[in-house]
Amino acid sequence: IMMPAAIRQMTPHGGVLVDRVLRGVVREAALERAQSLPKVYLSPMAVSDLEMIAVGAFSPLTGFMDKLTYQTVLDDMRLPNGLAWTVPVTLAVTSAEAAALKEGQEIALIERTAEGADHIMGILELAEKFGYAKEEEAAAVYRTTETAHPGVARLFAQGDVLLAGSIFLLNRPSVLEFPELRHDPAQARRLFAANGWRRIVAFQTRNPIHRAHEYIQKVALEIVDGLFLHPLVGETKSDDIPADVRIESYQAILRDYYPPERVLLGVYPAAMRYAGPREAIFHAIARQNYGCTHFIVGRDHAGVGRYYGTYDAHYIFDEFLPHELAITPLFFEHAFFCTQCGTIVSPKICPHDKKYHIVLSGSQVRQMLEAGQQLPPEFTRPEVSKVLVEGMARKREEEIRKEEAKKASAAPA
């Protein structure tokens, strides 16, 4: 018997798509109650983690991890029930903040807005508070304890106590970027079903799409029904290209070079951890929760600096049995333009020497864009290059204005 496509959708990780978003009169009552609760202020990563837990992107998590879960994830890359999970999702506070809180009570989770106001985002049912070893977490998750690594630096700068417990989301973040592209997992699944897609490949990125990305995505599109282009727009490094510029570049390339009926652009509001191989698994699990059946894993996925091997994010999938990860990874090697082949290729199919390969590093791309130079058409589409050059020029102008305003405010009257 043929089942409707909507019924054959990918099962969420753990079997159930978590929903911890309060609505209607229940939300109103919780908001009123939260006004008088003890407060915990959230870091930018905690703001995004709270939302991701609540909408089911991090299913089966229903809150921030307790000590047993945290330790099992570090040691075994699994939850206590044996389910695959590779990165801790925790809420850190200072020892002084933790001392004022009691296990068993409700805590208001607060985002501090740019204007300095309190924005109630959620409620934590505090089940446990515990200390932890930052060096141990850094070594396990990031494979280094060097603070030059942005994930390690963030870890070492946060509080020394972790708060655990289930959460409820009352409000989205105060600044909701790209609302028209913010498809929660349940919404993404409905859109896939409406398009008649049964096999969906997700592509995670924090960078603009260049020709090598386009090649990888289109190769994957040959074997699936649809592409879910899902760029991360949460907290990233300060020198990464701004999210608004990246989104504009994605829209430019999709408009002219992709079949619109086979691509869905959405934003992934999570923070970037730069955890390399472990984050590759984490990203794959999240995309399974969004309803995807396949996930592209390229060169140095979620990497930074030289902390991970080029294809370590491929090899880590071998540490899990086939039944542990329902989503299918699609592994791709480094792609580039070969002047002899006359097209985008990879080492698997190109027989020519490296001197014929046009390859630009991320730092080279940033340097060219900051200098106002167009990127080579062999590296990225001219439409994308134009968007990036203009976007980075706007960013420089904004930074100059902010610096001038700062100097003016500091000047003596």
Secondary structure, 3 states (H helix, E strand, C coil): CCCCHHHHCCCCCCCCCCCCECCHHHHHHHHHHHCCCCEEECCHHHHHHHHHHHHCCCCCCCEECCHHHHHHHHHHCECCCCCECCCCCCEEECHHHHHCCCCCCEEEEEEECCCCCEEEEEEEEEEEEEECCHHHHHHHHHCCCCCCCHHHHHHHHCCCEEEEEEEEECCCCCCCCCHHHCCCHHHHHHHHHHCCCCCEEEEEECCCCCHHHHHHHHHHHCCCCEEEEEEECCCCCCCCCCHHHHHHHHHHHHHHHCCHHHEEECCECCCCCCCHHHHHHHHHHHHHHCCCCEEEECCCCCCCCCCCCCCHHHHHHHHCCHHHCCCEEEECCCCEEECCCCEEECCCCCCCCHHHEECCCHHHHHHHHHCCCCCCCCCCCHHHHHHHHHHHHHHHHHHHHHHHHHHHHHCCC
